[in-house]
Amino acid sequence: AGLSTDDLPDLLEMLEDFDGLWRLSDKLAQGFAHQHVLLAAVERAIRHLPALSDASGAPLLDAGRARYLGVSLGAIYGPILVASSPDLDTGVMHVPSAMFASLFQHSAEFKLLQQIVDGLHKDPRAQQGIYALAQRALDPIDPINWTARLIAEPLLPERAKQMLWQVSWGDTNAPDFGAYALQRSAAIPLVTPSTHPVFEVGATLAAPSPAGSTGLVIFDAQKEAPALTTAEVADNGAHHALRCLDEVRQQTAAFFAQGSEGTIVSPCPDALCVVEGIDCRTTVGGL
């Protein structure tokens, strides 16, 4: 709930009445609560149902193997879910971003929204006011405002968290600059060797890392860099170019491996993840 197709009317309504955006924010917050309750229900009750048990009556689901894999929007909200969950400790955020006011203006996913804003408000200053007000409503569920809870001041200090961000360099759909802003604010280490440096990120983590690590990995799918403009953004393919690749899947599997959770490996040749990105939406097993 919150940014599904059914919520589009609330998102459009906020352009004239910002009460719509507050409802959107409330739905997103409620969505986190739903996920927490669902996971608790699976661990404490659902996995014991006969339909989810073997012939001996033992549960088929391992209550200790809860992991989180979020892609795109799921990678934006994933850090909040993992940081606030009493049942989730390990998460992979694939092609993430942050900072909605900037994301709305620079993401190819929100072209329709920008076109509607252009039609209703010709003055660029009015548009900036709209996005600034939108950010205020979305602040509680924007990961950029949860940075202290990711590493420095965890909500649940008794439960160690480990998270991996997999960023696609030059992503036009989940703008990668949002992920780097989150990285700087939360002091998330850059996994090395890295295809690119990140401005003002000094902390590094060598791969393979020890278990229990948190870090950010940059994959370069060799796509054209996006223009530095708020004009209509074209999809350069970087967003959908990674998730079906063996290198990405191997890294995710290693991070989730039982007994060594949080181990960050670099499965790429020469440890530099410059890859031949393809459109994973058209492949078998692509999302």
Solvent accessible surface area in square Angstrom, and as a share of the most:
residue,aa,sasa,rsa
1,A,85,0.66
2,G,0,0.00
3,L,41,0.20
4,S,59,0.38
5,T,119,0.69
6,D,125,0.65
7,D,8,0.04
8,L,69,0.34
9,P,89,0.56
10,D,17,0.09
11,L,13,0.06
12,L,60,0.30
13,E,69,0.31
14,M,0,0.00
15,L,6,0.03
16,E,144,0.65
17,D,62,0.32
18,F,51,0.21
19,D,83,0.43
20,G,0,0.00
21,L,0,0.00
22,W,110,0.39
23,R,102,0.37
24,L,0,0.00
25,S,7,0.05
26,D,94,0.49
27,K,74,0.32
28,L,13,0.06
29,A,51,0.39
30,Q,91,0.41
31,G,13,0.13
32,F,26,0.11
33,A,40,0.31
34,H,96,0.43
35,Q,91,0.41
36,H,40,0.18
37,V,101,0.58
38,L,95,0.47
39,L,35,0.18
40,A,25,0.19
41,A,34,0.26
42,V,38,0.22
43,E,31,0.14
44,R,152,0.56
45,A,56,0.44
46,I,58,0.30
47,R,47,0.17
48,H,99,0.44
49,L,92,0.46
50,P,116,0.73
51,A,94,0.72
52,L,58,0.29
53,S,21,0.13
54,D,61,0.32
55,A,119,0.92
56,S,100,0.64
57,G,50,0.48
58,A,45,0.35
59,P,47,0.30
60,L,114,0.57
61,L,76,0.38
62,D,81,0.42
63,A,33,0.25
64,G,58,0.56
65,R,90,0.33
66,A,23,0.18
67,R,56,0.21
68,Y,41,0.16
69,L,93,0.46
70,G,2,0.02
71,V,37,0.21
72,S,29,0.19
73,L,64,0.32
74,G,24,0.23
75,A,0,0.00
76,I,7,0.03
77,Y,21,0.08
78,G,0,0.00
79,P,1,0.01
80,I,2,0.01
81,L,13,0.06
82,V,0,0.00
83,A,2,0.01
84,S,27,0.18
85,S,1,0.01
86,P,65,0.41
87,D,17,0.09
88,L,11,0.06
89,D,33,0.17
90,T,3,0.02
91,G,0,0.00
92,V,0,0.00
93,M,0,0.00
94,H,3,0.01
95,V,1,0.00
96,P,1,0.01
97,S,1,0.01
98,A,1,0.01
99,M,50,0.22
100,F,2,0.01
101,A,20,0.16
102,S,33,0.21
103,L,5,0.02
104,F,2,0.01
105,Q,20,0.09
106,H,47,0.21
107,S,4,0.02
108,A,9,0.07
109,E,98,0.44
110,F,35,0.15
111,K,71,0.30
112,L,103,0.51
113,L,7,0.04
114,Q,23,0.10
115,Q,92,0.41
116,I,46,0.23
117,V,0,0.00
118,D,59,0.31
119,G,50,0.48
120,L,85,0.42
121,H,53,0.24
122,K,162,0.69
123,D,54,0.28
124,P,95,0.60
125,R,195,0.71
126,A,43,0.34
127,Q,22,0.10
128,Q,96,0.43
129,G,33,0.31
130,I,13,0.06
131,Y,3,0.01
132,A,63,0.49
133,L,89,0.44
134,A,0,0.00
135,Q,31,0.14
136,R,164,0.60
137,A,1,0.01
138,L,3,0.01
139,D,53,0.27
140,P,78,0.49
141,I,5,0.03
142,D,0,0.00
143,P,0,0.00
144,I,34,0.17
145,N,81,0.42
146,W,55,0.19
147,T,20,0.12
148,A,46,0.35
149,R,95,0.35
150,L,9,0.05
151,I,72,0.37
152,A,81,0.63
153,E,99,0.45
154,P,46,0.29
155,L,73,0.37
156,L,39,0.20
157,P,102,0.64
158,E,130,0.58
159,R,84,0.31
160,A,81,0.62
161,K,30,0.13
162,Q,20,0.09
163,M,2,0.01
164,L,0,0.00
165,W,1,0.00
166,Q,1,0.00
167,V,1,0.00
168,S,0,0.00
169,W,82,0.29
170,G,7,0.07
171,D,3,0.02
172,T,3,0.02
173,N,8,0.04
174,A,3,0.02
175,P,4,0.02
176,D,14,0.07
177,F,79,0.33
178,G,0,0.00
179,A,1,0.01
180,Y,19,0.07
181,A,13,0.10
182,L,2,0.01
183,Q,1,0.00
184,R,95,0.35
185,S,67,0.43
186,A,8,0.06
187,A,69,0.53
188,I,1,0.01
189,P,27,0.17
190,L,10,0.05
191,V,6,0.03
192,T,38,0.22
193,P,66,0.42
194,S,29,0.19
195,T,27,0.16
196,H,42,0.19
197,P,113,0.71
198,V,11,0.06
199,F,157,0.65
200,E,130,0.58
201,V,26,0.15
202,G,71,0.68
203,A,50,0.39
204,T,83,0.48
205,L,36,0.18
206,A,69,0.53
207,A,20,0.16
208,P,104,0.65
209,S,8,0.05
210,P,94,0.59
211,A,62,0.48
212,G,43,0.42
213,S,13,0.08
214,T,24,0.14
215,G,0,0.00
216,L,1,0.00
217,V,10,0.05
218,I,4,0.02
219,F,0,0.00
220,D,20,0.11
221,A,4,0.03
222,Q,101,0.45
223,K,70,0.30
224,E,146,0.65
225,A,74,0.58
226,P,49,0.31
227,A,74,0.58
228,L,185,0.92
229,T,56,0.32
230,T,65,0.38
231,A,60,0.47
232,E,117,0.53
233,V,19,0.11
234,A,76,0.59
235,D,58,0.30
236,N,33,0.17
237,G,22,0.21
238,A,0,0.00
239,H,2,0.01
240,H,21,0.09
241,A,0,0.00
242,L,0,0.00
243,R,26,0.10
244,C,17,0.10
245,L,20,0.10
246,D,94,0.49
247,E,43,0.19
248,V,5,0.03
249,R,109,0.40
250,Q,97,0.43
251,Q,1,0.01
252,T,16,0.09
253,A,63,0.49
254,A,27,0.21
255,F,0,0.00
256,F,32,0.13
257,A,39,0.30
258,Q,115,0.51
259,G,73,0.70
260,S,42,0.27
261,E,41,0.18
262,G,0,0.00
263,T,24,0.14
264,I,0,0.00
265,V,39,0.22
266,S,32,0.20
267,P,37,0.23
268,C,8,0.05
269,P,97,0.61
270,D,135,0.70
271,A,30,0.24
272,L,76,0.38
273,C,4,0.03
274,V,74,0.43
275,V,8,0.05
276,E,137,0.61
277,G,15,0.14
278,I,80,0.41
279,D,56,0.29
280,C,0,0.00
281,R,125,0.46
282,T,111,0.65
283,T,48,0.28
284,V,154,0.88
285,G,49,0.47
286,G,23,0.22
287,L,129,0.64
